[in-house]
């Protein structure tokens, strides 16, 4: 099912090439379709949403039916199965507690001569949250996307999620929206939802920033509207790298690899990097055994056949080097001393330390965010958090005393750039 591949630093076997290229640019057909839908939404507003809801989601909706009353979300929460509600509330509390540590504090410094410099942080006015509803009701993503916006202080939090279940999103999605404090919920999905958030329609006001996962079309739409609004990242199919030595449990490694391969697109990457061939063989055997028992076996097999691999490395330093090349969404370290490798991992969306830190712990419950960079974007991007919903303003309080000292320097710099009016705007103040 998946190959065992010897690896030394600097080598690029074919399977590694395939894994590294998963984040390549979207196909022309995807870009063309996205551009067409976005232009239609920008031009025709609600009429376009009606059309695409019918075409893609098989939902007959009038514009006045897009928005789901918050009362229905609250009812869904009240009717949620008690055990699930208890788990959801506990997870939400953990996520809030973690993200509270990310709050920014305004700061100022006295630079002498009465000059004060600083930074002031303010939330965006409105945030859009996209929650996919295709192969599974991702209510956990509702928690991960909305709670940081609430912590940041965003007043208007707009959720978009596709209609299903007879024209309504899954009840657990509505319950989660009520639990975390979304202020508007719409049953609109796909590219058209991103267009509505970015450009607005007759019934949906635009937002300032859009966050959330989605398929290739949704991510391309986010890319296209960037500049009109801010976005969190361009997120692709899930991926995991498990670093393991002989102390690791091969059944655990296999289970964690399969947890990502089952997501549904068939483009997920599941990689183990191990320090001996015997462990590699046990991992492959466990993957085969456990995959055979999964309801989503066909989906899993499709992903593993393309982007599954077990690399055998000579040492853990090489394991870190290969991990940084892949720059994965999830990196697990299942070794005798996981903390000894942390500083060697420079590129990862989230790092899970030790055998007990299974990837789903981060996906659902620990409190860290599971909306993470994929497709090697961990080289430059981070998980969704409070920072995605705030912006900063520099503060400059200058004095005449300081300007008299620094004006000649400022004028010289401006004149050297040929910007005479800039120089005059300073010079006129200390003649």
C-alpha positions as CSV (number, residue, x, y, z in Angstrom):
1,X,0.0,0.0,0.0
2,X,2.7,2.5,0.9
3,X,6.4,2.2,0.0
4,X,9.4,2.0,2.4
5,X,12.1,4.3,1.2
6,X,15.7,4.7,2.5
7,X,16.6,8.4,2.8
8,X,19.8,10.3,3.3
9,X,20.1,14.1,3.5
10,X,19.6,15.9,0.2
11,X,18.1,13.0,-1.7
12,X,14.7,13.5,-3.4
13,X,13.1,10.2,-4.3
14,X,10.1,10.2,-6.6
15,X,7.6,9.8,-3.7
16,X,9.1,12.7,-1.9
17,X,8.8,14.8,-5.0
18,X,5.1,14.0,-5.2
19,X,4.6,14.9,-1.5
20,X,6.5,18.2,-1.9
21,X,4.5,19.2,-4.9
22,X,1.0,18.8,-3.4
23,X,0.7,22.5,-2.7
24,X,1.3,23.5,-6.3
25,X,-0.9,26.1,-8.0
26,X,-4.5,25.3,-8.7
27,X,-5.4,23.9,-12.1
28,X,-6.5,26.3,-14.8
29,X,-10.0,24.8,-14.8
30,X,-10.3,25.6,-11.0
31,X,-9.1,29.2,-11.5
32,X,-11.5,29.8,-14.4
33,X,-14.5,28.4,-12.6
34,X,-13.7,30.4,-9.4
35,X,-13.2,33.7,-11.3
36,X,-16.5,33.2,-13.2
37,X,-18.5,32.5,-10.0
38,X,-16.9,35.4,-8.1
39,X,-17.6,37.8,-10.9
40,X,-21.2,36.6,-11.0
41,X,-21.6,37.1,-7.3
42,X,-20.1,40.6,-7.4
43,X,-22.3,41.6,-10.3
44,X,-25.6,39.8,-9.5
45,X,-25.5,39.4,-5.7
46,X,-28.3,37.3,-4.2
47,X,-29.5,36.1,-7.6
48,X,-26.1,34.4,-8.1
49,X,-26.3,32.8,-4.7
50,X,-29.7,31.4,-5.5
51,X,-28.4,29.9,-8.7
52,X,-25.3,28.3,-7.2
53,X,-27.1,27.0,-4.2
54,X,-29.5,25.2,-6.6
55,X,-26.6,24.1,-8.9
56,X,-24.0,22.9,-6.4
57,X,-26.0,22.2,-3.2
58,X,-29.3,21.1,-4.6
59,X,-31.0,23.6,-2.3
60,X,-33.9,25.8,-3.4
61,X,-33.5,29.0,-1.3
62,X,-34.8,32.5,-1.6
63,X,-32.5,35.3,-0.4
64,X,-34.6,35.8,2.7
65,X,-33.9,32.1,3.6
66,X,-30.1,32.4,3.4
67,X,-29.7,33.6,7.0
68,X,-30.5,31.1,9.8
69,X,-32.0,32.7,12.8
70,X,-29.8,32.5,15.9
71,X,-32.9,31.2,17.7
72,X,-32.6,28.0,15.6
73,X,-29.0,27.7,16.5
74,X,-29.8,28.0,20.2
75,X,-32.5,25.4,19.8
76,X,-30.0,23.1,18.2
77,X,-27.7,23.6,21.1
78,X,-30.5,22.9,23.6
79,X,-31.4,19.7,21.7
80,X,-27.9,18.5,21.3
81,X,-27.2,15.0,22.7
82,X,-26.0,15.6,26.2
83,X,-22.7,13.7,26.0
84,X,-21.8,15.6,22.8
85,X,-22.7,18.9,24.3
86,X,-20.6,18.2,27.3
87,X,-17.6,17.4,25.1
88,X,-18.2,20.4,22.9
89,X,-18.4,22.8,25.8
90,X,-15.2,21.3,27.4
91,X,-13.3,21.6,24.1
92,X,-14.6,25.2,23.6
93,X,-13.3,26.1,27.1
94,X,-9.9,24.7,26.3
95,X,-9.7,26.6,23.0
96,X,-10.7,29.8,24.6
97,X,-8.2,29.4,27.4
98,X,-5.4,28.8,24.9
99,X,-6.3,31.7,22.7
100,X,-6.6,34.1,25.6
101,X,-2.8,33.9,25.9
102,X,-2.5,35.3,22.4
103,X,-4.1,38.7,23.3
104,X,-2.1,41.6,22.2
105,X,-1.3,44.5,24.6
106,X,-0.8,48.1,23.4
107,X,2.6,49.4,24.1
108,X,4.4,52.8,24.2
109,X,8.0,53.9,24.8
110,X,9.3,57.2,25.9
111,X,11.9,58.1,23.3
112,X,13.1,61.3,25.0
113,X,12.3,65.0,24.3
114,X,8.6,64.2,25.1
115,X,8.4,61.9,22.1
116,X,6.2,58.8,22.5
117,X,6.2,55.9,20.1
118,X,4.1,52.7,20.2
119,X,1.7,50.2,18.8
120,X,-2.1,50.0,19.3
121,X,-4.0,46.9,18.5
122,X,-7.7,46.8,17.4
123,X,-9.9,44.0,16.1
124,X,-11.4,44.1,12.6
125,X,-15.0,45.2,12.5
126,X,-16.3,42.0,10.8
127,X,-14.9,38.5,10.3
128,X,-16.2,35.8,7.9
129,X,-15.8,32.2,8.9
130,X,-16.1,29.5,6.3
131,X,-17.0,26.0,7.6
132,X,-17.1,23.2,5.0
133,X,-20.0,20.8,5.1
134,X,-19.1,18.2,2.5
135,X,-17.9,14.8,3.7
136,X,-18.4,15.5,7.4
137,X,-20.0,18.2,9.7
138,X,-16.9,19.9,10.9
139,X,-18.4,21.6,14.0
140,X,-15.0,21.4,15.6
141,X,-13.8,23.9,13.0
142,X,-16.6,26.2,14.0
143,X,-15.0,26.3,17.5
144,X,-11.5,26.8,16.1
145,X,-12.4,29.6,13.8
146,X,-15.0,31.6,15.8
147,X,-13.5,31.5,19.3
148,X,-10.2,33.4,18.3
149,X,-12.4,36.1,16.7
150,X,-14.4,36.4,19.9
151,X,-11.3,36.6,22.0
152,X,-9.9,39.2,19.6
153,X,-13.0,41.3,20.2
154,X,-14.6,41.2,16.8
155,X,-18.2,42.4,17.0
156,X,-19.6,40.9,13.9
157,X,-18.7,37.2,13.2
158,X,-20.4,35.8,10.1
159,X,-20.5,32.1,9.5
160,X,-21.0,30.6,6.0
161,X,-21.6,26.9,5.7
162,X,-23.3,24.9,2.9
163,X,-26.9,23.7,3.2
164,X,-27.4,20.0,3.6
165,X,-29.8,17.8,5.5
166,X,-32.9,19.0,3.7
167,X,-31.5,22.5,3.1
168,X,-30.1,23.1,6.6
169,X,-26.6,22.6,7.9
170,X,-26.1,19.7,10.3
171,X,-27.7,20.4,13.6
172,X,-24.3,20.1,15.4
173,X,-23.0,22.9,13.3
174,X,-25.8,25.1,14.3
175,X,-25.3,24.1,18.0
176,X,-21.6,25.0,17.8
177,X,-22.4,28.4,16.2
178,X,-24.6,29.2,19.2
179,X,-22.1,27.9,21.7
180,X,-19.2,30.0,20.5
181,X,-21.0,33.2,19.8
182,X,-21.4,33.6,16.0
183,X,-23.5,36.7,15.3
184,X,-24.7,35.7,11.8
185,X,-25.1,32.3,10.2
186,X,-25.8,31.7,6.6
187,X,-26.5,28.4,4.7
188,X,-24.4,29.4,1.7
189,X,-21.4,27.3,0.6
190,X,-18.6,27.1,-1.9
191,X,-17.0,29.9,-3.9
192,X,-20.2,31.9,-3.9
193,X,-20.0,32.1,-0.1
194,X,-16.5,33.5,-0.3
195,X,-17.7,36.0,-2.9
196,X,-20.6,37.1,-0.7
197,X,-18.3,37.6,2.3
198,X,-15.8,39.6,0.2
199,X,-18.1,41.7,-1.9
200,X,-21.4,41.6,-0.1
201,X,-24.9,41.1,-1.6
202,X,-28.3,42.6,-1.1
203,X,-28.8,40.5,2.0
204,X,-25.2,39.8,3.2
205,X,-22.9,42.6,4.2
206,X,-19.2,42.2,3.4
207,X,-16.6,41.5,6.0
208,X,-13.0,42.5,6.6
209,X,-11.2,39.1,6.9
210,X,-12.1,35.6,5.9
211,X,-10.8,32.5,7.6
212,X,-11.5,28.8,7.4
213,X,-10.7,25.6,5.4
214,X,-12.4,24.3,2.3
215,X,-11.8,22.5,-1.0
216,X,-9.5,23.6,-3.8
217,X,-12.3,25.9,-5.2
218,X,-12.9,27.6,-1.9
219,X,-9.1,28.1,-1.3
220,X,-8.7,29.5,-4.8
221,X,-11.6,31.9,-4.1
222,X,-9.9,33.1,-0.9
223,X,-6.7,33.7,-2.9
224,X,-8.7,35.7,-5.6
225,X,-10.4,38.0,-3.1
226,X,-7.3,38.7,-1.0
227,X,-6.7,42.5,-1.1
228,X,-10.4,43.2,-1.0
229,X,-10.4,41.3,2.3
230,X,-7.7,39.7,4.4
231,X,-7.5,35.9,4.6
232,X,-5.8,33.5,7.0
233,X,-4.0,31.3,4.5
234,X,-4.5,29.1,1.5
235,X,-5.1,25.7,3.1
236,X,-5.0,22.4,1.2
237,X,-5.5,18.8,2.0
238,X,-4.4,17.5,5.4
239,X,-1.0,16.0,6.0
240,X,1.0,14.4,8.8
241,X,4.6,13.5,9.5
242,X,5.5,11.1,12.3
243,X,9.1,11.0,13.5
244,X,9.7,7.7,15.4
245,X,12.5,5.6,16.8
246,X,12.5,2.1,18.1
247,X,10.7,3.1,21.3
248,X,7.6,4.0,19.3
249,X,4.5,1.9,19.0
250,X,3.9,1.0,15.3
251,X,0.2,0.7,15.9
252,X,0.0,4.2,17.2
253,X,2.0,5.6,14.3
254,X,-0.2,3.8,11.8
255,X,-3.4,5.1,13.5
256,X,-2.2,8.7,13.4
257,X,-1.2,8.4,9.7
258,X,-4.7,7.1,8.9
259,X,-6.3,9.8,10.9
260,X,-5.2,12.2,8.2
261,X,-5.6,10.0,5.2
262,X,-9.3,9.6,5.9
263,X,-10.2,13.2,5.3
264,X,-11.7,12.6,1.9
265,X,-10.0,14.4,-0.9
266,X,-7.6,11.6,-1.7
267,X,-4.8,14.2,-1.7
268,X,-3.9,13.8,2.0
269,X,-0.2,13.0,2.8
270,X,0.6,10.5,5.5
271,X,4.3,10.1,6.2
272,X,6.4,8.3,8.8
273,X,10.1,8.9,9.3
274,X,11.7,6.1,11.2
275,X,15.2,5.1,12.3
276,X,15.2,1.5,11.4
277,X,13.9,-0.8,8.7
278,X,12.2,-3.2,11.1
279,X,10.1,-0.5,12.5
280,X,9.2,0.6,9.0
281,X,7.9,-2.8,8.1
282,X,5.8,-3.0,11.3
283,X,4.3,0.4,10.6
284,X,3.4,-0.6,7.0
285,X,1.8,-3.8,8.3
286,X,-0.2,-1.9,10.8
287,X,-1.4,0.7,8.2
288,X,-2.7,-2.2,6.1
289,X,-4.4,-3.9,8.9
290,X,-6.1,-0.8,10.4
291,X,-7.0,0.6,7.0
292,X,-9.0,-2.6,6.2
293,X,-11.2,-1.9,9.2
294,X,-12.1,1.7,8.3
295,X,-15.4,2.8,6.8
296,X,-13.6,5.2,4.6
297,X,-11.1,2.6,3.3
298,X,-11.4,3.6,-0.4
299,X,-10.7,7.2,0.4
300,X,-7.8,6.2,2.6
301,X,-6.3,3.9,0.0
302,X,-6.5,6.5,-2.6
303,X,-4.5,9.0,-0.5
304,X,-1.9,6.5,0.7
305,X,-1.3,5.2,-2.8
306,X,-0.3,8.7,-4.0
307,X,1.1,10.4,-0.9
308,X,1.8,7.8,1.7
309,X,5.4,6.8,2.6
310,X,7.6,5.5,5.3
311,X,11.1,6.9,5.1
312,X,14.0,5.1,6.8
313,X,16.7,7.5,8.0
314,X,20.1,6.9,9.6
315,X,19.5,9.1,12.6
316,X,17.1,11.6,14.1
317,X,19.1,14.6,12.8
318,X,18.2,13.4,9.3
319,X,14.6,12.9,10.4
320,X,14.5,16.6,11.4
321,X,16.1,17.6,8.1
322,X,13.5,15.7,6.0
323,X,10.7,16.9,8.2
324,X,11.7,20.5,7.6
325,X,11.7,19.9,3.8
326,X,8.2,18.6,4.0
327,X,7.1,21.4,6.3
328,X,4.0,19.6,7.3
329,X,0.7,20.7,8.8
330,X,1.1,18.1,11.7
331,X,4.4,16.8,13.0
332,X,4.4,14.1,15.7
333,X,7.6,13.2,17.6
334,X,7.3,9.7,19.0
335,X,10.8,9.1,20.3
336,X,12.5,8.4,23.7
337,X,13.1,12.1,24.2
338,X,10.7,14.1,22.0
339,X,11.8,17.5,23.5
340,X,15.3,16.9,22.3
341,X,14.1,17.3,18.7
342,X,11.9,20.3,19.1
343,X,14.5,22.9,18.3
344,X,15.4,20.9,15.2
345,X,11.9,21.3,13.8
346,X,11.7,24.7,12.1
347,X,8.7,24.2,9.8
348,X,5.5,22.7,11.1
349,X,2.0,23.8,11.7
350,X,1.7,22.0,15.0
351,X,4.2,19.8,16.8
352,X,2.9,16.9,18.9
353,X,5.3,15.6,21.6
354,X,5.2,12.0,22.8
355,X,3.1,9.0,22.2
356,X,0.1,10.4,24.2
357,X,-0.1,13.5,22.0
358,X,-2.1,11.9,19.2
359,X,-3.0,14.3,16.4
360,X,-6.8,14.3,17.2
361,X,-5.9,15.7,20.6
362,X,-5.0,18.9,18.8
363,X,-7.8,18.6,16.3
364,X,-10.5,18.5,18.9
365,X,-9.6,19.2,22.5
366,X,-6.2,20.5,23.7
367,X,-7.1,24.1,22.8
368,X,-4.5,24.7,20.1
369,X,-5.9,25.6,16.7
370,X,-6.4,22.9,14.1
371,X,-6.7,25.3,11.1
372,X,-3.1,25.0,10.1
373,X,-0.9,25.7,7.1
374,X,-0.5,22.9,4.5
375,X,1.4,22.2,1.3
376,X,4.7,23.4,2.8
377,X,3.2,26.8,3.8
378,X,4.4,26.1,7.4
379,X,7.7,27.6,6.1
380,X,6.1,31.0,6.3
381,X,2.6,30.7,7.8
382,X,1.0,29.9,11.2
383,X,-2.1,28.4,12.6
384,X,-5.3,30.5,12.8
385,X,-5.3,32.6,16.0
386,X,-6.2,35.9,17.5
387,X,-3.7,37.7,15.3
388,X,-5.8,36.8,12.3
389,X,-8.6,39.1,13.6
390,X,-6.6,42.1,14.7
391,X,-4.4,44.8,13.1
392,X,-2.0,47.3,14.6
393,X,-1.6,51.1,14.2
394,X,1.7,52.7,14.9
395,X,1.5,55.8,17.2
396,X,3.9,58.7,16.9
397,X,3.7,61.6,19.3
398,X,6.5,64.1,18.3
399,X,7.6,67.3,19.8
400,X,8.9,70.6,18.4
401,X,12.1,70.1,20.3
402,X,12.8,66.8,18.7
403,X,11.7,68.0,15.2
404,X,14.1,70.9,15.5
405,X,16.9,68.4,16.0
406,X,15.9,65.8,13.4
407,X,14.3,68.0,10.7
408,X,17.5,68.5,8.7
409,X,18.0,64.7,8.6
410,X,14.4,64.1,7.5
411,X,14.6,66.8,4.9
412,X,17.9,65.4,3.5
413,X,16.3,61.9,3.1
414,X,13.2,63.3,1.4
415,X,15.2,65.5,-1.0
416,X,17.4,62.6,-1.9
417,X,14.4,60.7,-3.0
418,X,13.1,63.7,-5.0
419,X,10.1,64.2,-2.7
420,X,10.3,67.9,-2.2
421,X,6.9,68.3,-0.6
422,X,7.8,65.7,2.1
423,X,10.9,67.8,2.9
424,X,8.8,71.0,2.9
425,X,6.2,69.5,5.3
426,X,8.9,69.1,7.9
427,X,10.9,72.2,7.1
428,X,7.9,74.5,7.3
429,X,7.5,73.6,11.0
430,X,10.9,74.8,12.2
431,X,11.8,77.9,10.1
